[in-house]
């Protein structure tokens, strides 16, 4: 991974004396620009460097090469870091992943046919896994059948394969003006043109999509319809129908990336249900269970197109991890997945209430069942400055520029509530941020 490469290069420079202990590092944004990587990659690198004890943050001053490097145990950070940047689900106290993982795998391998999960599988996924997925997805998308399903090694690989199947270099993809960074990474790799669409508190505006279709003729619409990342907006059914109508009229394919829908108790018709013939629906377990499973499902418009997508996967990742796919199926069938999802949703609700109590009147958007919130900053703060000062104070968050499709993003930051190991650490991090918001002098820079 790129972020590990940055950490390893820094560690080598320290050991070889190319950088001195106590030396101040440049701002994360400057490093990202110099290395031509996204800001979140550098943020992850800083987090890992702190974990290894290579660097330490000093509130109000910046990040420095640790003075404590003495060849001892670097497993503990020199300065505690509260990571509120990675958007992963919390681990509820009542769910012990250290038990349910080995128990589930042991049960699979103990089955007479269990060793088959250690073999190569078809690129669209083993039939039992597709049948299990169809049953799970059928709870919120009517008409899903196993022959329309493809099992993939996570939502990101699914998104990359879908764009490779549906689009060519130079083709346009319409997406919210603030959108998932994974789409931006795919677009950069495949030479796709992202067309930003105006949004409000309920998500993408149909009129903006209509205008983009007339003026830019995009080939696809990318949408996170439920608890959007980063804005937290959930498209109401009326708006989903309006977007579908525009897409159908202009011959635009829909890529519906819907990782958070299982967390909400209310069912809203998926776009794959409203327009199954033009929609590709991605459903990952990373947000409603754990990213460690590396399993996601794609619902294709029909069986033939599912096989076409499988052919792209065969040339890229070959197949989803068979043992983990089987574990996901087991959790679906024995009810474990529903238990985990409900526990995560409940824990998210507790953490969202904690965030609301601490941040008070700060302007932010949130869904009570989601992992993250979207904090609109007061006028005296730029998002990049706020994220940098938060990092110096030992709290890692992500500025709006990481999600921006348009040239001038709004001044907001995403704060992820799930990655904190417990509510105490989350409270500490949010308290730091609440204090920082009230310090206008830190957010300004002299013009020279």
NULUMPA-139725 format. One line per field, with one value per residue (C-alpha): residue in three letters; residue number from 1; z negated, x negated, y. Coordinates in nm, 4 decimals. Example, Ala and Ser with C-alpha at 12.3 -4.5 7.8 and 13.67 -1.06 7.14 Angstrom:
type = ala/ser
seq = 1/2
Z = -0.7800/-0.7140
X = -1.2300/-1.3670
Y = -0.4500/-0.1060
***
This chain:
type = unk/unk/unk/unk/unk/unk/unk/unk/unk/unk/unk/unk/unk/unk/unk/unk/unk/unk/unk/unk/unk/unk/unk/unk/unk/unk/unk/unk/unk/unk/unk/unk/unk/unk/unk/unk/unk/unk/unk/unk/unk/unk/unk/unk/unk/unk/unk/unk/unk/unk/unk/unk/unk/unk/unk/unk/unk/unk/unk/unk/unk/unk/unk/unk/unk/unk/unk/unk/unk/unk/unk/unk/unk/unk/unk/unk/unk/unk/unk/unk/unk/unk/unk/unk/unk/unk/unk/unk/unk/unk/unk/unk/unk/unk/unk/unk/unk/unk/unk/unk/unk/unk/unk/unk/unk/unk/unk/unk/unk/unk/unk/unk/unk/unk/unk/unk/unk/unk/unk/unk/unk/unk/unk/unk/unk/unk/unk/unk/unk/unk/unk/unk/unk/unk/unk/unk/unk/unk/unk/unk/unk/unk/unk/unk/unk/unk/unk/unk/unk/unk/unk/unk/unk/unk/unk/unk/unk/unk/unk/unk/unk/unk/unk/unk/unk/unk/unk/unk/unk/unk/unk/unk/unk/unk/unk/unk/unk/unk/unk/unk/unk/unk/unk/unk/unk/unk/unk/unk/unk/unk/unk/unk/unk/unk/unk/unk/unk/unk/unk/unk/unk/unk/unk/unk/unk/unk/unk/unk/unk/unk/unk/unk/unk/unk/unk/unk/unk/unk/unk/unk/unk/unk/unk/unk/unk/unk/unk/unk/unk/unk/unk/unk/unk/unk/unk/unk/unk/unk/unk/unk/unk/unk/unk/unk/unk/unk/unk/unk/unk/unk/unk/unk/unk/unk/unk/unk/unk/unk/unk/unk/unk/unk/unk/unk/unk/unk/unk/unk/unk/unk/unk/unk/unk/unk/unk/unk/unk/unk/unk/unk/unk/unk/unk/unk/unk/unk/unk/unk/unk/unk/unk/unk/unk/unk/unk/unk/unk/unk/unk/unk/unk/unk/unk/unk/unk/unk/unk/unk/unk/unk/unk/unk/unk/unk/unk/unk/unk/unk/unk/unk/unk/unk/unk/unk/unk/unk/unk/unk/unk/unk/unk/unk/unk/unk/unk/unk/unk/unk/unk/unk/unk/unk/unk/unk/unk/unk/unk/unk/unk/unk/unk/unk/unk/unk/unk/unk/unk/unk/unk/unk/unk/unk/unk/unk/unk/unk/unk/unk/unk/unk/unk/unk/unk/unk/unk/unk/unk/unk/unk/unk/unk/unk/unk/unk/unk/unk/unk/unk/unk/unk/unk/unk/unk/unk/unk/unk/unk/unk/unk/unk/unk/unk/unk/unk/unk/unk/unk/unk/unk/unk/unk/unk/unk/unk/unk/unk/unk/unk/unk/unk/unk/unk/unk/unk/unk/unk/unk/unk/unk/unk/unk/unk/unk/unk/unk/unk/unk/unk/unk/unk/unk/unk/unk/unk/unk/unk/unk/unk
seq = 1/2/3/4/5/6/7/8/9/10/11/12/13/14/15/16/17/18/19/20/21/22/23/24/25/26/27/28/29/30/31/32/33/34/35/36/37/38/39/40/41/42/43/44/45/46/47/48/49/50/51/52/53/54/55/56/57/58/59/60/61/62/63/64/65/66/67/68/69/70/71/72/73/74/75/76/77/78/79/80/81/82/83/84/85/86/87/88/89/90/91/92/93/94/95/96/97/98/99/100/101/102/103/104/105/106/107/108/109/110/111/112/113/114/115/116/117/118/119/120/121/122/123/124/125/126/127/128/129/130/131/132/133/134/135/136/137/138/139/140/141/142/143/144/145/146/147/148/149/150/151/152/153/154/155/156/157/158/159/160/161/162/163/164/165/166/167/168/169/170/171/172/173/174/175/176/177/178/179/180/181/182/183/184/185/186/187/188/189/190/191/192/193/194/195/196/197/198/199/200/201/202/203/204/205/206/207/208/209/210/211/212/213/214/215/216/217/218/219/220/221/222/223/224/225/226/227/228/229/230/231/232/233/234/235/236/237/238/239/240/241/242/243/244/245/246/247/248/249/250/251/252/253/254/255/256/257/258/259/260/261/262/263/264/265/266/267/268/269/270/271/272/273/274/275/276/277/278/279/280/281/282/283/284/285/286/287/288/289/290/291/292/293/294/295/296/297/298/299/300/301/302/303/304/305/306/307/308/309/310/311/312/313/314/315/316/317/318/319/320/321/322/323/324/325/326/327/328/329/330/331/332/333/334/335/336/337/338/339/340/341/342/343/344/345/346/347/348/349/350/351/352/353/354/355/356/357/358/359/360/361/362/363/364/365/366/367/368/369/370/371/372/373/374/375/376/377/378/379/380/381/382/383/384/385/386/387/388/389/390/391/392/393/394/395/396/397/398/399/400/401/402/403/404/405/406/407/408/409/410/411/412/413/414/415/416/417/418/419/420/421/422/423/424/425/426/427/428/429/430/431/432/433/434/435/436/437/438/439/440/441/442/443/444/445/446/447/448
Z = 0.0000/0.0756/-0.2793/-0.4100/-0.1458/-0.2773/-0.6349/-0.5368/-0.3398/-0.6389/-0.8717/-0.6392/-0.6202/-0.9998/-1.0416/-0.7768/-0.9327/-0.6354/-0.8707/-1.2246/-1.5431/-1.6411/-1.2807/-1.1853/-0.8976/-0.6240/-0.6360/-0.5151/-0.2173/-0.1000/-0.1252/0.0705/0.3484/0.3591/0.3808/0.6096/0.3778/0.2145/-0.1276/-0.2938/-0.1972/-0.3751/-0.6754/-0.7038/-0.6748/-0.9592/-1.1710/-1.1150/-1.1764/-1.5111/-1.5954/-1.5311/-1.7428/-1.4515/-1.4842/-1.7454/-1.7219/-1.9301/-1.9667/-1.7814/-1.6436/-1.4018/-1.3610/-1.4431/-1.4125/-1.7543/-1.9966/-2.1697/-1.8962/-2.0810/-1.9130/-2.1797/-2.1395/-1.8880/-1.9119/-2.1289/-1.9874/-2.1250/-2.1195/-2.1498/-1.8297/-1.8124/-1.4632/-1.3446/-0.9766/-0.8684/-0.8052/-0.9502/-1.1775/-1.5527/-1.7254/-1.9650/-2.3045/-2.2633/-1.9384/-1.9901/-1.6471/-1.8021/-1.8614/-1.5737/-1.3081/-1.4180/-1.5159/-1.1761/-0.9828/-1.1897/-1.1210/-0.7463/-0.7271/-0.9471/-0.6934/-0.4517/-0.1609/-0.3546/-0.1905/0.1376/-0.0063/0.0174/0.3936/0.6885/0.7495/1.0428/1.0928/1.0331/0.7013/0.5870/0.6345/0.2607/0.1902/0.4618/0.3333/-0.0224/0.1017/0.3022/-0.0126/-0.2113/0.0566/0.1267/-0.2050/-0.0496/0.3290/0.4779/0.7653/0.6900/0.8177/0.7788/1.1526/1.1457/0.8602/0.8645/0.5505/0.5402/0.3149/0.1691/0.3049/0.4397/0.6684/0.7784/0.8603/1.0558/1.2558/1.3253/1.4571/1.6740/1.8125/1.8701/1.9559/2.1735/2.1314/2.1506/2.0699/1.8144/1.4783/1.2999/0.9213/0.6253/0.5953/0.2801/0.3361/0.2231/0.2726/0.4093/0.7167/0.7634/0.7480/1.0095/1.2365/1.2156/1.2989/1.5893/1.7339/1.6615/1.6401/1.3200/1.3620/1.0308/0.9461/0.7033/0.3785/0.0898/-0.2462/-0.0685/0.1778/0.5522/0.7176/1.0152/1.2001/1.1748/1.3170/1.5990/1.6855/1.6814/1.9129/2.1630/2.1494/2.0707/2.1786/1.9020/1.9565/1.5915/1.2681/0.9462/0.6313/0.2644/0.1944/-0.1783/-0.4403/-0.1676/-0.2204/-0.3148/-0.3387/-0.5285/-0.3036/-0.2260/0.0980/0.0375/0.2698/0.4671/0.5538/0.6406/0.8863/1.0355/1.0868/1.2423/1.4824/1.5969/1.6365/1.8405/2.0665/2.1448/2.1630/1.8557/1.6539/1.2751/1.0354/0.6972/0.4191/0.1091/-0.1820/-0.4631/-0.3805/-0.6187/-0.9120/-0.8721/-1.0105/-0.7480/-0.4062/-0.1027/0.2411/0.3944/0.7390/0.8442/0.7599/0.9314/1.2465/1.2376/1.6132/1.5998/1.2442/1.1053/0.7285/0.5035/0.1510/-0.0705/-0.4174/-0.5136/-0.6650/-0.8180/-0.9582/-0.9148/-0.6356/-0.7271/-0.5338/-0.1983/-0.0474/0.1564/0.3928/0.7231/0.8556/1.2343/1.4608/1.5861/1.5823/1.9051/1.7786/1.4524/1.6507/1.8410/1.5117/1.3912/1.6984/1.5989/1.2449/1.3835/1.5465/1.2336/0.8961/1.0433/0.7646/0.4269/0.1318/0.1171/-0.2555/-0.3539/-0.1031/-0.2649/-0.6089/-0.4910/-0.3612/-0.6919/-0.8834/-0.6505/-0.6915/-1.0679/-1.1536/-1.2710/-1.0067/-1.1163/-1.4803/-1.3977/-1.1818/-1.4484/-1.7165/-1.4957/-1.4207/-1.7920/-1.8810/-1.6028/-1.7523/-2.0935/-1.9390/-1.7331/-2.0498/-2.2157/-1.9183/-1.9239/-2.2954/-2.2568/-1.9305/-2.0439/-1.8069/-1.5543/-1.2167/-1.1139/-0.9250/-1.0509/-1.0324/-1.3720/-1.2443/-1.0456/-1.1252/-1.0385/-1.0459/-0.8095/-0.9946/-0.8168/-0.9531/-1.0647/-0.8334/-1.0051/-0.9275/-0.6055/-0.6072/-0.5242/-0.8084/-1.0523/-0.9659/-0.9963/-1.3384/-1.4515/-1.3472/-1.5481/-1.8475/-1.7985/-1.6231/-1.2647/-1.0418/-0.6666/-0.4990/-0.2335/0.0459/0.0263/0.1473/0.3801/0.7480/0.8068/0.8023/0.4880/0.2236/-0.0709/-0.3945/-0.5801/-0.7311/-0.7729/-1.1249/-1.1533/-1.4814/-1.4400/-1.4330/-1.7912/-2.0026/-2.2706/-2.3625/-2.5956/-2.3166/-2.0912/-2.3582/-2.3960/-2.0226/-1.9794/-2.2765/-2.1132/-1.7924/-1.9748/-2.1455/-1.8168/-1.6437/-1.8973/-1.8294/-1.5227/-1.5386/-1.4550/-1.1316/-0.9661/-0.7868/-0.7146/-0.3503/-0.2548
X = 0.0000/-0.1201/-0.0891/-0.3112/-0.5692/-0.5768/-0.6246/-0.8999/-1.0821/-1.0615/-1.1882/-1.4818/-1.5687/-1.5668/-1.7917/-2.0337/-2.0481/-1.8908/-1.6416/-1.7299/-1.5461/-1.3348/-1.3119/-0.9742/-0.7894/-0.6164/-0.2338/-0.0490/0.0959/-0.2511/-0.3719/-0.0679/-0.1359/-0.5082/-0.4442/-0.1401/0.0825/0.4145/0.4285/0.5905/0.2879/0.0556/0.2900/0.2759/-0.1030/-0.1252/0.1033/-0.1145/-0.4336/-0.2925/-0.1948/-0.5533/-0.6857/-0.8652/-0.6964/-0.5066/-0.2602/-0.2959/0.0243/0.0045/-0.3450/-0.3291/-0.4582/-0.8210/-1.0586/-1.0522/-1.3306/-1.2716/-1.4015/-1.6491/-1.6080/-1.3612/-1.0077/-0.8295/-0.5017/-0.3533/-0.3166/-0.5307/-0.2218/0.1323/0.3330/0.7097/0.8017/1.1343/1.0393/1.1095/1.4793/1.5148/1.7857/1.7319/1.6789/1.9742/1.8901/2.1456/1.9856/1.6532/1.4922/1.2043/1.4522/1.6975/1.4235/1.2369/1.5595/1.7147/1.4043/1.3602/1.7209/1.6737/1.3525/1.5042/1.7796/1.7187/1.7103/1.5303/1.1925/1.3453/1.3315/0.9525/0.9674/1.0095/1.3683/1.5611/1.5011/1.8683/1.8586/1.9579/2.3272/2.4001/2.2518/2.4604/2.7749/2.7056/2.6400/2.9634/3.1540/2.9862/3.0294/3.3856/3.4869/3.4428/3.4356/3.7236/3.6497/3.2833/3.1804/2.8530/2.7777/2.7706/2.5190/2.1412/1.9326/1.6334/1.3349/1.4757/1.6650/1.3568/1.2606/1.6244/1.6300/1.3049/1.4333/1.7691/1.6067/1.3744/1.6765/1.9109/1.6803/1.3862/1.1075/1.2494/1.6077/1.7954/1.9304/2.1803/2.1485/2.2261/2.0041/1.8671/1.8215/1.6479/1.2680/1.2579/1.4468/1.1943/0.9120/1.0782/1.1432/0.7794/0.6578/0.8972/0.8952/1.2614/1.4077/1.6035/1.8956/1.9970/2.3660/2.5110/2.6451/2.8654/2.9495/3.1245/2.8455/2.8000/3.0443/3.2311/3.2293/2.8486/2.8317/3.0673/2.8516/2.5332/2.6928/2.7844/2.4528/2.1940/2.3611/2.2142/2.2202/2.2904/2.4288/2.2512/2.4567/2.4377/2.8121/2.8115/2.6045/2.3887/2.0139/1.9257/2.2427/2.4590/2.7595/3.0131/3.2075/3.5835/3.7695/3.9257/3.5827/3.4507/3.7372/3.6605/3.2925/3.3904/3.6264/3.3501/3.1010/3.3461/3.4367/3.0703/2.9453/2.7210/2.6182/2.6529/2.3866/2.5589/2.3019/2.5108/2.2925/2.4881/2.8467/2.8444/2.7777/3.1041/3.4228/3.6422/3.6562/3.6352/3.6666/3.3201/3.2576/3.1823/3.5447/3.6831/3.4731/3.3114/3.2496/3.0048/2.8682/2.5632/2.6004/2.2938/2.3511/2.0470/2.0189/1.7382/1.9703/2.2409/2.0068/1.6297/1.3879/1.1853/1.4298/1.3338/1.6625/1.9104/2.1916/2.2928/2.6459/2.6286/2.9211/2.9394/2.7521/2.5647/2.4237/2.3265/2.1090/1.9533/1.8576/1.7165/1.4929/1.3431/1.2860/1.1185/0.8598/0.8037/0.8618/0.9576/1.2071/1.3329/1.1577/1.3408/1.3034/1.4200/1.7057/1.8146/1.7912/2.0089/2.2652/2.2613/2.3199/2.6095/2.7745/2.7318/2.8334/2.4906/2.4729/2.8058/2.6932/2.3659/2.5400/2.7993/2.5295/2.3260/2.6314/2.7109/2.3530/2.3516/2.6641/2.4945/2.1835/2.3884/2.5639/2.2253/2.1024/2.4133/2.3681/2.0021/2.0183/2.3340/2.4331/2.1577/2.3203/2.3004/2.5042/2.5417/2.7569/2.8336/2.7357/2.4239/2.0531/1.9662/2.0753/2.0117/1.9007/1.9484/1.6853/1.7410/1.6236/1.2890/1.1717/1.0492/1.0981/0.7341/0.6149/0.8626/0.7586/0.3912/0.4369/0.6492/0.3686/0.1182/0.3490/0.3470/0.6833/0.6965/0.9886/1.0402/1.0909/1.3535/1.0965/1.0500/1.4099/1.4410/1.5193/1.5560/1.2648/1.3668/1.5047/1.7080/1.5184/1.6180/1.4546/1.5647/1.5410/1.5631/1.7018/1.6532/1.2768/1.2231/1.1686/1.4151/1.6475/1.3902/1.1359/1.4094/1.5136/1.1531/1.1147/1.4444/1.3670/1.0376/1.2224/1.4914/1.2199/1.0404/1.3523/1.3726/1.0165/1.0412/0.6840/0.5463/0.7395/0.5874/0.2574/0.0634/0.0462/-0.3161
Y = 0.0000/0.3534/0.4803/0.2016/0.2891/0.6470/0.5242/0.2809/0.5515/0.7859/0.5148/0.4434/0.8150/0.8356/0.5315/0.6610/1.0064/1.1837/1.3489/1.4501/1.3700/1.6669/1.7900/1.9328/1.7634/1.9625/1.9882/1.6810/1.8651/1.9698/1.6101/1.4877/1.7374/1.6561/1.2808/1.3148/1.1114/1.1961/1.3575/1.0544/0.8427/1.0848/1.0984/0.7197/0.7334/0.9879/0.7707/0.4644/0.6617/0.7713/0.4149/0.3068/0.5911/0.7577/1.0955/1.2918/1.5781/1.8916/2.0916/2.4210/2.3551/2.0627/1.7068/1.6270/1.3318/1.1708/1.2555/0.9212/0.6931/0.4769/0.1403/0.0278/-0.0972/0.1240/-0.0632/0.2127/0.5656/0.8454/1.0667/0.9265/0.9670/0.9638/0.8491/0.9884/0.9661/0.6067/0.5426/0.1942/0.0531/0.0422/-0.2902/-0.3240/-0.4740/-0.7525/-0.8772/-1.0570/-1.0818/-1.2760/-1.5562/-1.5425/-1.5372/-1.8531/-2.0311/-1.9660/-2.0659/-2.3822/-2.4788/-2.4244/-2.6273/-2.8977/-2.9553/-3.2483/-3.0029/-2.7313/-2.7846/-2.6677/-2.3161/-2.3405/-2.3967/-2.1616/-2.0487/-1.9093/-1.5374/-1.4578/-1.6455/-1.9934/-2.0652/-2.1172/-1.7743/-1.6104/-1.7829/-1.6640/-1.3107/-1.3100/-1.3988/-1.1211/-0.8551/-0.9670/-0.8100/-0.4642/-0.5200/-0.7148/-0.9503/-1.0270/-1.3698/-1.5566/-1.5505/-1.1684/-1.1625/-1.1374/-1.1887/-0.9545/-0.8897/-0.5683/-0.2694/-0.0904/-0.3776/-0.3979/-0.0261/-0.0481/-0.3459/-0.1815/0.1346/-0.0753/-0.2642/0.0280/0.3175/0.4105/0.6635/1.0135/0.9109/1.1161/0.9996/1.2234/1.2236/1.4428/1.7501/1.5868/1.2158/0.8969/0.9252/0.5706/0.6904/0.9710/0.7163/0.4939/0.7928/0.8968/0.5459/0.4940/0.8454/0.9192/1.2686/1.3345/1.5733/1.7360/1.7570/2.0097/1.8646/1.9707/1.8146/1.5255/1.4513/1.4974/1.7392/1.5832/1.9168/1.9272/1.5751/1.6705/1.9706/1.7624/1.5065/1.7762/1.9611/1.6897/1.3637/1.1432/0.7683/0.6821/0.8231/0.7260/0.7626/0.6640/0.6810/0.6034/0.7923/0.9424/0.9515/1.2236/1.4373/1.1789/1.2625/0.9902/1.0263/0.9991/0.7630/1.0484/1.1836/0.8381/0.8011/1.1420/1.0527/0.7207/0.8966/1.1339/0.8484/0.6426/0.9336/1.0069/0.6472/0.6765/0.3701/0.3950/0.2692/0.2491/0.2104/0.1374/0.0205/0.1843/0.0812/-0.2208/0.0151/0.2088/0.0526/0.2212/0.0586/0.2869/0.1317/0.0924/0.2338/-0.1247/-0.2016/0.1078/0.0607/-0.2806/-0.2821/0.0121/-0.0094/-0.1880/-0.2186/-0.2623/-0.3972/-0.4446/-0.5969/-0.3579/-0.0958/-0.3157/-0.5849/-0.5505/-0.4556/-0.7646/-0.9837/-0.8221/-0.9351/-0.7335/-0.8241/-0.6668/-0.6978/-0.6727/-0.5772/-0.9373/-1.2669/-1.1983/-0.8717/-1.0379/-1.2773/-0.9871/-0.8255/-1.1580/-1.1644/-0.8276/-0.9532/-1.2644/-1.0393/-0.8284/-0.9966/-1.3398/-1.4117/-1.3002/-1.4732/-1.8100/-1.8785/-1.5303/-1.5502/-1.8753/-1.7134/-1.4258/-1.6758/-1.8620/-1.5372/-1.4535/-1.7918/-1.8335/-1.4765/-1.3592/-1.0853/-0.9375/-0.9447/-0.7709/-0.5088/-0.4275/-0.4005/-0.1649/0.0491/0.0720/0.1653/0.4244/0.5840/0.6116/0.7666/1.0110/1.1311/1.1742/1.3781/1.5967/1.6653/1.7642/1.9582/2.1342/2.4116/2.3445/2.3020/1.9393/1.6833/1.3278/1.0180/0.8617/0.5170/0.6147/0.5991/0.9574/1.3187/1.6099/1.9220/2.2551/2.4900/2.8495/3.1258/3.1764/2.8220/2.6652/2.2884/2.2156/2.4381/2.2886/1.9318/2.0264/2.1863/1.8919/1.6602/1.8622/1.8259/1.4492/1.4044/1.2777/1.3860/1.4323/1.7736/1.8264/1.8495/1.4708/1.4306/1.7281/1.6886/2.0631/2.3089/2.4988/2.2623/2.3770/2.4243/2.1081/1.8008/1.4418/1.3034/0.9248/0.7967/0.4226/0.3841/0.5098/0.1965/0.3061/0.5905/0.7439/0.7886/0.9257/1.1754/1.2923/1.3433/1.5260/1.7489/1.8479/1.9351/2.1339/2.3360/2.3938/2.5251/2.8064/2.9265/3.1511/3.2758/2.9309/2.9107/3.2157/3.2516/3.5680/3.6699/3.7387
***
